Each structure stands twice: as C-alpha cells, then as structure tokens.
Amino acid sequence: LGEHIEVETRLFDETVESVPVRRIARWSRDKNVRLIVGLVGVQSNQFARARDLARELRSRGVSVMVGGFHVSGMIAMFPQLTSDITEMIDMGVTVVAGEVEDKWTGLLSDVVNDRLQPLYNFLTSPPDLARKPLPRVSKDYMKKFAIRYMGTIDTSRGCPFNCSFCTIINVQGRKMRCREAENMRHILIDNYAKGITHYFFTDDNFSRNKNWRPILEELIAVREQGYNIGFMMQIDTIAYRIPGFVELASRAGCSQVFIGMESINQENLK
C-alpha cells in the first residue's frame, strides 16, 4: 500500500465485549483515515446480528464488509444471490465470498482508494496455505475469556469427501490444502509464551491432511522440549485405520476427538 500508509487493526469480539459503534463512527470521520469494519467469519447463526451491526454502522456512514461461511456458502450453493445477500449489498455493505489470504492487499487497496465493489467472489481461487501466516495470539484479547489457555488453528482446509449435507466442500473445496509442519512449530512456540497451551484444530478432517504425520511429529518434538501443548481435533469415523495415526496423535498430546456422523434416519436427511 506504500510506505506512507500505516495499517492499524482493532479487534472487537461481541461474545466477550460490546462493539463501540459510536467510537468507530468517530474514527471514520478523521480526514486522515480510511476506515473499514470487517465482520469476519460470520456463520449462519451470527448473520442476523451481523446484519443489525452493519445497518447501524452504515447509518453512521461507516464502510463495512462482511465475509465468512454464511455469505460464502449462500453464494456457492445458489445460482443467484439470495435475499439476505442482496439486502446487505443494498445497504451499501461489501460482501466477500471465499478466502482472502491472496486477496487482502487488493481489498485494502480498494478501501484506501475509495473503490470498494459491492461483491467480491474468490470462491474459485482458494489460496495455497503451505507457508501462509498463522494468527498470532493477543494476550489482551485472551484476558477477556474465562478460558485463556485455548487457541484455534486450521492446519488444512477442504475435504476429499462428498457428503451432501456439508458446506465445507462448497466453500473450501474437495482438494485439501495443507500448512507446512515447520510453520506450525513456530506459531505454537510463539503462542506458548503468551499462555496458549491447548488448541482446537479446526480442520474439518485433520486425518485427511496430507501433512498430518509431520505435524504430529513436530508436536511430539515440541512437547519433548518441555512445551506442554495439547490439542483436540475433528476426524472421520475410519481415521483409526490409518497406520500410526492414533498412536502419534496420542503422543502429540491429543486429548479429545470430535467425530462427525451423518444421520442414518432418512426423515432427518430429508
């Protein structure tokens, strides 16, 4: 964006604090500032509240963009924009579908140059995650939670299976994109110094990550160096058949496993 432009990020999480709408509106009126409010990672159960916040912010002249699984899934799965998406666009909100690791510079450039589009659709060009930066923990943010030692990381995105009920394959694709184990090592140690000792690996199926073995081996090595790090993961019902998977996961500090199952009740499936 150029050496004369400073980028500052403020994080607000409405699960543990209030969103200071009036203060944000005051910031946006500074003639030396280009401000964008990103409603990040919005899921379907959060969308109604995101719409309310967007409406309030837009009424005060604040630029807003919204992304996450709801808008991405609705755009991916329906042939035309649905009413909830068009309502956001009509409100003047920028809707972003898909993953933005490779697109964020362009989005910010459009913010700075006052050329934000109503809709960006990146669903067909998902990023290679191998060496992409991982989120670093903010100690001030974690202080707001009752449980302050738990973090989240996705070591991969996508899923090779074709389950009819799942949004993952429509938003993140059926081709698994995986992070390199060495990247995981650095962030685990960095976050450990900030008190994060347990993780939820948010991959929808960690056992199908092609790098599962080197990632678990890195975790084992880190634990042997004295970093008492544990994790929970999501896998499929036949992951136990993968040679060495259960044993390595145990040595790497896995304490919980979430297994998703499709209902066998035909009425539920309907």
C-alpha positions as CSV (number, residue, x, y, z in Angstrom):
1,L,0.0,0.0,0.0
2,G,3.0,2.3,0.1
3,E,5.4,3.4,2.8
4,H,3.4,6.4,3.8
5,I,0.3,4.4,4.7
6,E,0.1,2.9,8.2
7,V,-2.3,0.0,8.7
8,E,-3.8,-0.4,12.2
9,T,-6.1,-3.2,13.3
10,R,-8.6,-3.1,16.2
11,L,-10.2,-6.3,17.3
12,F,-13.7,-6.4,18.9
13,D,-15.4,-9.7,19.7
14,E,-19.0,-9.4,20.7
15,T,-19.0,-12.7,22.6
16,V,-16.8,-11.1,25.3
17,E,-17.3,-7.3,24.8
18,S,-19.5,-4.7,23.3
19,V,-18.9,-3.2,19.9
20,P,-18.3,0.6,20.3
21,V,-20.3,1.7,17.3
22,R,-20.2,5.4,18.1
23,R,-16.4,5.4,18.7
24,I,-15.9,3.6,15.4
25,A,-18.0,6.2,13.6
26,R,-15.9,9.0,15.2
27,W,-12.7,7.3,14.0
28,S,-14.1,7.1,10.4
29,R,-14.7,10.9,10.3
30,D,-10.9,11.6,10.7
31,K,-9.9,13.1,7.3
32,N,-6.5,11.3,7.5
33,V,-8.1,7.9,8.0
34,R,-9.7,5.3,5.7
35,L,-11.7,3.0,8.0
36,I,-13.3,-0.3,7.1
37,V,-15.2,-2.5,9.5
38,G,-14.8,-6.2,8.7
39,L,-17.5,-8.5,10.0
40,V,-15.2,-11.5,10.0
41,G,-16.0,-15.2,9.7
42,V,-19.8,-14.7,10.1
43,Q,-21.7,-18.0,10.3
44,S,-25.4,-18.5,9.6
45,N,-26.4,-18.3,13.3
46,Q,-24.5,-15.0,13.5
47,F,-25.7,-13.4,10.3
48,A,-28.8,-11.7,11.7
49,R,-26.7,-9.9,14.3
50,A,-24.1,-9.0,11.7
51,R,-26.8,-7.5,9.5
52,D,-28.0,-5.4,12.5
53,L,-24.5,-4.2,13.2
54,A,-23.9,-3.4,9.5
55,R,-27.1,-1.4,9.3
56,E,-26.2,0.6,12.4
57,L,-22.7,1.3,11.1
58,R,-23.9,2.2,7.6
59,S,-26.4,4.6,9.1
60,R,-23.4,6.4,10.6
61,G,-21.5,6.5,7.3
62,V,-19.1,3.7,8.1
63,S,-17.8,1.4,5.4
64,V,-18.5,-2.3,6.1
65,M,-17.5,-5.6,4.5
66,V,-18.8,-9.0,5.6
67,G,-17.3,-12.4,4.9
68,G,-17.4,-15.9,6.3
69,F,-19.2,-19.2,5.8
70,H,-22.7,-17.8,5.5
71,V,-22.2,-15.4,2.6
72,S,-19.7,-17.8,1.0
73,G,-22.0,-20.8,1.3
74,M,-25.1,-19.0,0.1
75,I,-23.2,-17.6,-3.0
76,A,-21.6,-21.0,-3.7
77,M,-24.7,-23.1,-3.4
78,F,-27.4,-21.0,-5.0
79,P,-27.5,-19.9,-8.7
80,Q,-28.5,-16.4,-7.9
81,L,-27.9,-14.0,-5.0
82,T,-30.4,-14.7,-2.2
83,S,-32.4,-12.0,-0.5
84,D,-30.2,-11.9,2.6
85,I,-27.1,-11.2,0.5
86,T,-28.8,-8.6,-1.7
87,E,-30.2,-6.9,1.4
88,M,-26.6,-6.4,2.6
89,I,-25.5,-5.1,-0.8
90,D,-28.4,-2.7,-1.0
91,M,-27.4,-1.4,2.4
92,G,-24.0,-0.5,0.9
93,V,-22.1,-3.3,2.6
94,T,-19.3,-5.0,0.6
95,V,-19.9,-8.8,0.5
96,V,-16.8,-11.0,0.3
97,A,-17.1,-14.7,-0.6
98,G,-14.2,-17.1,-0.3
99,E,-10.8,-17.0,1.4
100,V,-8.7,-13.8,1.2
101,E,-5.1,-14.6,2.1
102,D,-4.1,-13.9,-1.5
103,K,-6.6,-11.1,-2.0
104,W,-6.3,-8.9,1.2
105,T,-3.8,-6.4,-0.3
106,G,-6.2,-5.8,-3.2
107,L,-9.2,-5.3,-0.9
108,L,-7.3,-2.9,1.3
109,S,-6.1,-1.0,-1.8
110,D,-9.7,-0.6,-2.9
111,V,-10.6,0.7,0.6
112,V,-7.7,3.3,0.5
113,N,-8.7,4.4,-3.0
114,D,-12.4,4.6,-2.4
115,R,-13.2,1.9,-5.0
116,L,-14.8,-0.9,-3.0
117,Q,-17.1,-3.1,-5.0
118,P,-20.5,-4.4,-3.8
119,L,-19.4,-8.0,-4.2
120,Y,-16.1,-9.9,-4.4
121,N,-16.2,-13.6,-5.2
122,F,-13.0,-15.5,-4.6
123,L,-14.5,-19.0,-4.3
124,T,-12.9,-20.3,-7.5
125,S,-9.3,-19.3,-6.5
126,P,-8.6,-20.6,-3.0
127,P,-5.1,-19.8,-1.6
128,D,-2.2,-22.2,-1.2
129,L,-1.8,-22.4,2.6
130,A,1.6,-24.1,2.8
131,R,3.5,-21.1,4.0
132,K,0.7,-18.6,4.7
133,P,1.0,-16.7,8.1
134,L,-0.9,-18.1,11.0
135,P,-2.8,-16.0,13.5
136,R,-0.8,-14.8,16.5
137,V,-2.5,-14.6,19.9
138,S,-3.2,-11.2,21.6
139,K,-2.8,-11.5,25.4
140,D,-5.1,-8.5,25.9
141,Y,-7.8,-10.3,23.9
142,M,-7.4,-13.6,25.7
143,K,-7.8,-11.9,29.1
144,K,-11.4,-11.3,28.3
145,F,-12.2,-15.1,28.3
146,A,-12.9,-17.4,31.2
147,I,-10.6,-20.0,29.5
148,R,-7.5,-18.1,28.5
149,Y,-5.2,-21.0,27.5
150,M,-7.0,-22.3,24.5
151,G,-6.4,-21.3,20.9
152,T,-7.5,-22.4,17.4
153,I,-5.6,-23.2,14.3
154,D,-6.5,-24.7,10.9
155,T,-3.7,-26.9,9.6
156,S,-5.7,-27.5,6.4
157,R,-8.8,-26.6,4.6
158,G,-11.2,-28.5,2.3
159,C,-12.3,-32.1,2.5
160,P,-11.9,-35.0,0.0
161,F,-15.3,-36.5,0.7
162,N,-18.6,-35.5,-0.9
163,C,-21.2,-35.5,1.9
164,S,-24.4,-34.0,0.7
165,F,-25.1,-32.1,4.0
166,C,-21.7,-30.4,4.3
167,T,-20.9,-26.7,3.5
168,I,-17.2,-27.3,3.6
169,I,-16.8,-28.7,0.1
170,N,-18.9,-25.9,-1.4
171,V,-16.8,-23.1,0.2
172,Q,-13.3,-24.6,0.7
173,G,-13.4,-27.3,-2.0
174,R,-12.7,-31.0,-2.1
175,K,-9.0,-30.5,-2.7
176,M,-7.1,-30.5,0.7
177,R,-4.8,-27.5,1.1
178,C,-2.4,-28.0,4.0
179,R,0.1,-26.0,6.0
180,E,3.7,-27.0,6.4
181,A,4.6,-28.5,9.7
182,E,7.6,-26.1,10.2
183,N,5.1,-23.1,10.1
184,M,3.1,-24.8,12.8
185,R,6.1,-25.2,15.1
186,H,7.0,-21.5,15.1
187,I,3.5,-20.3,15.9
188,L,3.0,-23.0,18.7
189,I,6.1,-21.8,20.5
190,D,5.3,-18.1,20.0
191,N,1.8,-18.6,21.4
192,Y,3.0,-20.7,24.3
193,A,4.9,-17.7,25.6
194,K,1.5,-15.9,25.7
195,G,-0.1,-18.7,27.7
196,I,-1.7,-20.8,25.0
197,T,-1.2,-24.5,25.9
198,H,-4.2,-26.2,24.2
199,Y,-5.6,-26.0,20.7
200,F,-8.7,-26.9,18.7
201,F,-7.5,-27.9,15.3
202,T,-10.5,-26.6,13.3
203,D,-9.7,-28.7,10.2
204,D,-13.0,-30.4,9.4
205,N,-11.0,-33.6,8.9
206,F,-7.4,-33.5,10.3
207,S,-6.8,-37.1,9.5
208,R,-7.1,-36.4,5.7
209,N,-4.5,-33.6,5.9
210,K,-1.6,-35.0,3.9
211,N,0.8,-33.4,6.4
212,W,-0.8,-35.0,9.5
213,R,2.3,-37.1,10.2
214,P,5.0,-34.3,10.1
215,I,2.6,-32.0,12.1
216,L,2.1,-34.6,14.8
217,E,5.9,-35.3,14.8
218,E,6.6,-31.6,15.2
219,L,4.2,-31.5,18.2
220,I,5.9,-34.5,19.7
221,A,9.3,-32.8,19.3
222,V,8.0,-29.6,20.8
223,R,6.5,-31.4,23.8
224,E,9.8,-33.3,24.4
225,Q,11.5,-29.9,24.6
226,G,9.3,-29.0,27.6
227,Y,6.3,-27.3,25.9
228,N,3.3,-29.0,27.4
229,I,0.9,-28.4,24.5
230,G,-2.2,-30.4,23.9
231,F,-5.0,-30.3,21.3
232,M,-8.3,-31.7,20.1
233,M,-9.2,-32.5,16.5
234,Q,-12.0,-33.4,14.1
235,I,-11.8,-36.6,12.1
236,D,-13.9,-39.1,10.2
237,T,-15.1,-42.5,11.5
238,I,-12.5,-44.6,9.8
239,A,-9.4,-42.5,10.6
240,Y,-8.3,-45.1,13.1
241,R,-7.4,-47.4,10.2
242,I,-4.6,-45.0,9.1
243,P,-1.4,-46.7,10.2
244,G,0.2,-44.9,13.1
245,F,-2.4,-42.2,13.3
246,V,-3.9,-42.9,16.7
247,E,-0.5,-43.6,18.3
248,L,1.1,-40.5,17.0
249,A,-1.9,-38.3,17.9
250,S,-1.7,-39.6,21.5
251,R,2.0,-38.9,21.8
252,A,1.5,-35.5,20.3
253,G,-1.0,-34.5,23.1
254,C,-4.4,-35.2,21.6
255,S,-7.0,-35.2,24.4
256,Q,-10.3,-35.1,22.6
257,V,-11.6,-36.1,19.2
258,F,-14.8,-34.8,17.5
259,I,-16.2,-37.3,15.0
260,G,-19.0,-36.1,12.8
261,M,-21.5,-38.6,11.6
262,E,-24.3,-38.3,9.1
263,S,-27.7,-39.4,10.4
264,I,-29.0,-42.8,9.2
265,N,-32.5,-41.6,9.7
266,Q,-34.0,-40.8,6.3
267,E,-36.5,-38.4,7.7
268,N,-33.7,-36.4,9.3
269,L,-31.8,-36.4,6.0
270,K,-34.8,-35.0,4.1
